[in-house]
Amino acid sequence: MIEQSLPPSCSPGPAGFGGTGKKLRVGAVQYLNTRPLVHGLAAAGVDVRYDLPSRLADRLASGDLDVALIPSIELFRGDGYRTVSNACIGCRGPVMSVKLLFRTAPERVATLATDEGSRTSATLARILLAERHGVRPATSLLPIGAGPADTSADAVLLIGDRALGSISGAFQLVWDLGDEWCRWTGLPFVFAVWAARADVETRGIEPLLAAARDSGRANLAAIAAAEAAGHGLTVPQCLGYLRDNLHYHLGPREQEALRLFHEHAIRIGLAPGRAAAASRPPAAASAGRRS
């Protein structure tokens, strides 16, 4: 496949800078599912810094980053965050890379170990367990580098690259959380969005993020060829994952899904209530202006 680069309007220069002329610090995730969203960003002169999703949220909050691909739950927990692109990481069915492994029946889960890199998926797992099975397990973190065998929790959440492929261990059931949400609600799910703090000027970076997403989608075969072996996948498996399991556009149904996700998170105490959220720019409305 011929590589499609970012258009000339997104070449290095003022577009990668904020209103003060300072180059924006952009945080992204190293996972395979992010590759199509960052395709060509570095070549376009963007200062891209990689970390775990959970740590990106902390770095955005602390001011260490200006823009970041953060877990979608952080839109409702952060102080005045706004979405800055209609590019996202989502799904409209099975996502493959977000799995909840059960050692017991869902209605009997008393302990839940959640992937250290996860916040949105951890919230989604707790919503599904609470709303569908009436359980609210005690939670613990599964550190990066640890595996399901390193915890005795009744259920174990894995996300990203370490959730891809086969899972070893004595598990009674495995949920693909993307598929569980989509079948339960009839809506897509949004795992991560590009967001910025309220005080950051982002007009220069917004077209770069959309163009990178479009370039990545046009070059999925090339990305799969380059990434498959490193993730223990065949090229067809990798391409299928990027093309068929992931969705990269924050449209009206994705905005509706974010609102519903927020409502469920409020109901079980995992996001601020409406009074607190009312003082912040609505995430979905901000995204809608750019859809």
N, C-alpha and C positions, 0 to 999 in steps of 0.2 A: 504494500500500500504506500502511496506517496504521502509523505508527512505534510499535514496542513498546519502551518504555523499561525500565530496570532496575526490579525490584520495589521497593516501599516499604522492605523490609528492607535494601535495598542503597543507601539514600539517603545523602547526605553526612552525615558525623558520625563517631562512634568506629569504625565499620567500616573506614574508610580509614586507621586509625592502628595503630601497633604497641603492644605491651604497655606501653611507657614513656609513651604518650600522644603520641609523636612521629609526625608524618605520614610514612608510608612513601614512599620514592622508588622508583617503578616504571618500569623501562625496557622499551620496546617498539620494534618495527621500523616504519619508514615504508612498507614495501612494501605493495602491494595485498593480498597474501595475508594480511596481519595485520589488515586492517580489521574483519573479523567478530569477531576476538578482543578488540578494544579498543572495540567499539561501546558508547558510553554511559559509559565509564569516567571521562572528564574531567567529564561532567555529574554523576557520582556523587561528585565531590569527590576523586578519585584524582589524585595528582601524577604524571602520565605524562611521561616524557622519552624522546625518540626518538633512535635512532642505528642504525648498521649492526650486524648480528648479531654479528660478531666483536668490535666495540668494546663492545657490551653485556656480553659475557662478561668483558672486561678491566675494565670499570667495576664489575661485580658483585664481581669478585675484589678490587679495590682498596678496596671499601667506599663507592664513590661512588653505588652503587645498593643498595637493600635486597632488591628482587625484580626479576627480569628475564626476558624471553622470550629464552632463550639457545639457541645451537646445541646439539643433543642430545649431541654428542660431548663437550661441556664438562661434562656430568654425571659423566663418567668421569675427566676431567682435573682438575676443580676440587677444592678442599679441603673436603670434607664437604657439598657441595651436596645439597639435597633438592628434589624436585618438590613444588609447593604447589597444584596444580590438576590436574584431569583434562582441562583444555582444552589443546590442542596444535595445532601445524601438521603435518599429515601427509598421506599419500596412500595410495590403494589401487590405484594404476595410474598412468597418465600424469599428471604434475604440471604440465606445460607451462612452468613457470618455473625449471627447473633443467636446463640443457642442456650437454652436452659435445660440442664441435665437433672433428672430426678432419680433419687435412690428410693423414693417412696411415692405413694400416690399424691397428686397435687394438694388434695384436701387435708393431707396429713403432714405437710411440710411445716416444721417448727424452726428450722435454721436454714439460712440462705447465704451462700458465699458469692459475692459479686466481684467481677473482674475489676482490678484496680483502675483500669483505663476508662471504665464506664460510669456515666451518670444517667444519661437518657435511658439506656437499656436496663440499668438497675431499677430505675423508676418504673419503666414499663413492666418489668417482671413482677414488681410488688403490686402494681395496679391489677394485673391479670390474676394474680393469686388472691388478692383481697376481694375484687369485684366479682370474680367468677367462682371462687372456691371458699371465700369467707375466712382466709387465713392471713395473718400478718406476722411472718416469721422474724425472729431475731436475725440481724445481718452482720456479716463480717467481710473484710476485704480479702480477695485472693490476689496476692502480689504478682506482678509481672515476673515471669520466670517460673512461677509455681503452676502446677497442673491440678486437675480434679482429684488425683490421688493424694494431694497434699492437704486436703481438707476432708473432714468427716461430715460436713453439712448435708442436710437432707436434699438440697438442691444447689446446683453450681451454675453460675452464669459465666459464659465465655463470649467474648466479642472479638471482632477484627480477625487478623490473620490466624490466631491460634484457635479460632472456632471453625475455620475452613477444614475440609477433609474429614476423615473418619475420627471418631471419638472412642478411645479405649476405656474400659472400666465396666463395672456391673451397674448399669443404669436401667431402670424399668421403663423410662419414657424420656424422649427428647422433644422439646418444643423448639421450633423455629419461631422466634418472637415476632418477626415481621408477618409471617403467615397467620399466627394466632390473632394478632390485632386486626389484620385486614379481614379475616373471616368473621371475627366478632363484631366489628363496627361497620363493615362495608366500605371503609375508607382506606386510603393509603396511610403510610406512616413516614414521619420525617425524623431521622436520627440526628442530623447535624445541619447547621445553617451558618452562613457567613454573617458575622455580627461585629458591631463596633460600639464603643462607649458613646454617650451623647455628645461629648466634647470633641470628638475626632472628626475632622473634615475628610470625607471619603469620596467626593465626586471624582477624583482622579483614578481611584482604584476600582470603582464599580464596573466600568466597562471592561476592565482587564479580567475581572473575575468571571463575567458572563462569557467573554471571548475565550478564556481558558477552558471553560466547561464545553463550549461548542467545539473547540479544537479537539479536546479530549474525546468527545463522543464521535467525532469524525475519524479518529485514529485508534479506536478500540482494538482493532486487530494488531496494530503495531505495539500497543501497550501490553496486550496479552502475550505477544511473542517475547517481549523483553522481560516480563515479570513472572511468567508461569513457573519456570524451573525453581526460582528462588522461594516460591510458596508451595512447592510440592504438588503442583498441578500440571496437567497437560495443557498445551496451548488451547485446544477446544474447550476444556473445562474452564480455564481462566477467561476466555472470551465469553463463554456462556454466562458466567457469573457477572462480569462487567456489563454485558449487554441485556441480559434477561432478568437478573435478580435485583439490579439496582436501578433507581430512577433519580434523575438529576435536576428536575425542574420543580420549583416551588410555585405551583399554580393554585387556582381557587380550591380544589379538593384537598390539596395539601394544607392550605391555610385552615380549612374547616377541620381537618384532622388535628392540627396543632391546637385549635381552640378546645376540641373535645379532650385531647390529651391533658391540657391544662385543667379542665374541669375535674377530670378523674384524679389528677395529682392534688388538687385542692381538697377534694373530698376525703382523701386518706392522709392528709397532712404533709404532703411532700412538696408543696409549692405554696407561696403566699396566697391568701384569700383575695377576693375581688377588691376589697377596700385598699389593700396594699398595692395590688396590680393596677388600680385605676390611676395612680399617680405616675405611671410609666407609659411610654409610647407603646401602643398595641403592636405586638410583633407581626401579626398577620396583616394589619392595615399597612404597616410600613412596607412589607414585602409586596402587598398588592399594588402599591403605587408604581412598582418597578416590574410588574409581571407583563 
